[in-house]
Amino acid sequence: MRPPGFRNFLLLVSSLLFAGLSAVPQSFSPSLRSWPGAACRLSRAESERRCRAPGQPPGAALCHGRGRCDCGVCICHVTEPGMFFGPLCECHEWVCETYDGSICAGTCHCGRCKCDNSDGSGLVYGKFCECDDRECIDDETEEICGGHGKCYCGNCYCKAGWHGDKCEFQCDITPWESKRRCTSPDGKICSNRGTCVCGECTCHDVDPTGDWGDIHGDTCECDERDCRAVYDRYSDDFCSGHGQCNCGRCDCKAGWYGKKCEHPQSCTLSAEESIRKCQGSSDLPCSGRGKCECGKCTCYPPGDRRVYGKTCECDDRRCEDLDGVVCGGHGTCSCGRCVCERGWFGKLCQHPRKCNMTEEQSKNLCESADGILCSGKGSCHCGKCICSAEEWYISGEFCDCDDRDCDKHDGLICTGNGICSCGNCECWDGWNGNACEIWLGSEYP
């Protein structure tokens, strides 16, 4: 017969073993009970204390609110494999979140990354253990950033006068002199577009595609993106094809001048007078539809008789629909406006004045997907929506499009070289680009 003390010892060992278990099936409830169904031998207060996280006061959530407390042991709510687990249901999910396409760079434990810092250095850290400051250790000195900078997430940030991946090189000039050499005319270090290293600016690569040039200059003062302001859409070149864009400004070839090198010196008019003559009553030279040279407009596309007038003010392409039909086949075009035949009306003469359907049939055809007549932005006539003239930008079959969404160039929607179709420019022949701003047709005559 075993002494009573030995039996108590066995009970204590089994209690500790059960307290260390994680989530278990609800059909099995290990607890301090003499037999299944017997009363718990712990008081309610002691049972709840064991089910609370350390340091939590009485009344706090039991089992982290993710399970039930059964005689001092948490039974987690497992609705899916691995949803909640741990002695106090403190762990959520079995795996860690992913980083850069892979699971954490350390060891995944209880849904969190444990970083490998077995040497106690603490150099590996981050939510995903993605930062490894061991990359900053100089091979020769074995110091972080050579002792001349600070490391953050594997990258060295050097003190003044030092540079290099690991701050291993010292400048041969003073920090003051380095700063002076890197200061641009406007008083900014490398024009706020680069990094100063030992008195020399390393300019940022702002446009890897190379479409609009780059940033350069001794103090990164030249931003070739400014050349967009002197881009000429007719010649598809900077400075009208008569100069070179440098630092955002045109250096014109001999015989040409102007902001875009658009004005020949042989012209007896000044650049301002030339533009004024080409502008006429329009806001733009040649109404935005041609090239101005010495006070005369050359309308584009070259040879297209639909664009004409002293200042290219007439554009009969505006009388065409997306299929190229002029005035819906029910009118004639005069200087970009449709003159409708008798019995027809509308911007493109697309609406018949007489209708052969009932009002109910007409309304059914004008209802948009949300059941609203012409999206609430127009009226219905013979099964077709007539969009409000007060809101010039409203268009579409159900007046559900906003032409302001179309790209602009020179202040014109689709640059005046295409039709805005529900937020996208449909360019006319010879034109390309998001705003139909690039001429791809024949060379300038």
Secondary structure as UniProt FT lines:
FT   HELIX           4..19
FT   TURN            26..27
FT   TURN            36..37
FT   HELIX           44..51
FT   TURN            54..55
FT   TURN            58..59
FT   HELIX           62..65
FT   STRAND          67..70
FT   TURN            71..72
FT   STRAND          73..76
FT   TURN            81..82
FT   STRAND          84..85
FT   TURN            87..88
FT   STRAND          91..92
FT   STRAND          98..99
FT   TURN            100..101
FT   STRAND          102..103
FT   STRAND          107..109
FT   TURN            110..111
FT   STRAND          112..114
FT   TURN            118..119
FT   STRAND          124..125
FT   TURN            127..128
FT   STRAND          131..132
FT   HELIX           133..136
FT   TURN            139..141
FT   HELIX           145..147
FT   STRAND          149..152
FT   TURN            153..154
FT   STRAND          155..158
FT   TURN            160..161
FT   STRAND          162..163
FT   TURN            165..166
FT   STRAND          169..170
FT   HELIX           175..182
FT   TURN            185..186
FT   HELIX           190..192
FT   STRAND          194..197
FT   TURN            198..199
FT   STRAND          200..203
FT   TURN            208..209
FT   TURN            211..212
FT   STRAND          215..216
FT   TURN            218..219
FT   STRAND          222..223
FT   HELIX           224..230
FT   STRAND          231..232
FT   TURN            233..236
FT   STRAND          237..238
FT   HELIX           239..241
FT   STRAND          243..246
FT   TURN            247..248
FT   STRAND          249..252
FT   TURN            254..255
FT   STRAND          256..257
FT   TURN            259..260
FT   STRAND          263..264
FT   TURN            265..266
FT   HELIX           271..279
FT   TURN            280..281
FT   HELIX           285..288
FT   STRAND          290..293
FT   TURN            294..295
FT   STRAND          296..299
FT   TURN            302..303
FT   TURN            305..306
FT   STRAND          307..308
FT   TURN            310..311
FT   STRAND          314..315
FT   HELIX           316..319
FT   TURN            322..323
FT   HELIX           327..329
FT   STRAND          331..334
FT   TURN            335..336
FT   STRAND          337..340
FT   TURN            342..343
FT   STRAND          344..345
FT   TURN            347..348
FT   STRAND          351..352
FT   HELIX           359..366
FT   TURN            369..370
FT   HELIX           374..376
FT   STRAND          378..381
FT   TURN            382..383
FT   STRAND          384..387
FT   TURN            392..393
FT   STRAND          394..395
FT   TURN            397..398
FT   STRAND          401..402
FT   HELIX           403..405
FT   STRAND          408..409
FT   TURN            410..411
FT   STRAND          412..413
FT   HELIX           414..416
FT   STRAND          418..421
FT   TURN            422..423
FT   STRAND          424..427
FT   TURN            429..430
FT   STRAND          431..432
FT   TURN            434..435
FT   STRAND          438..439
//
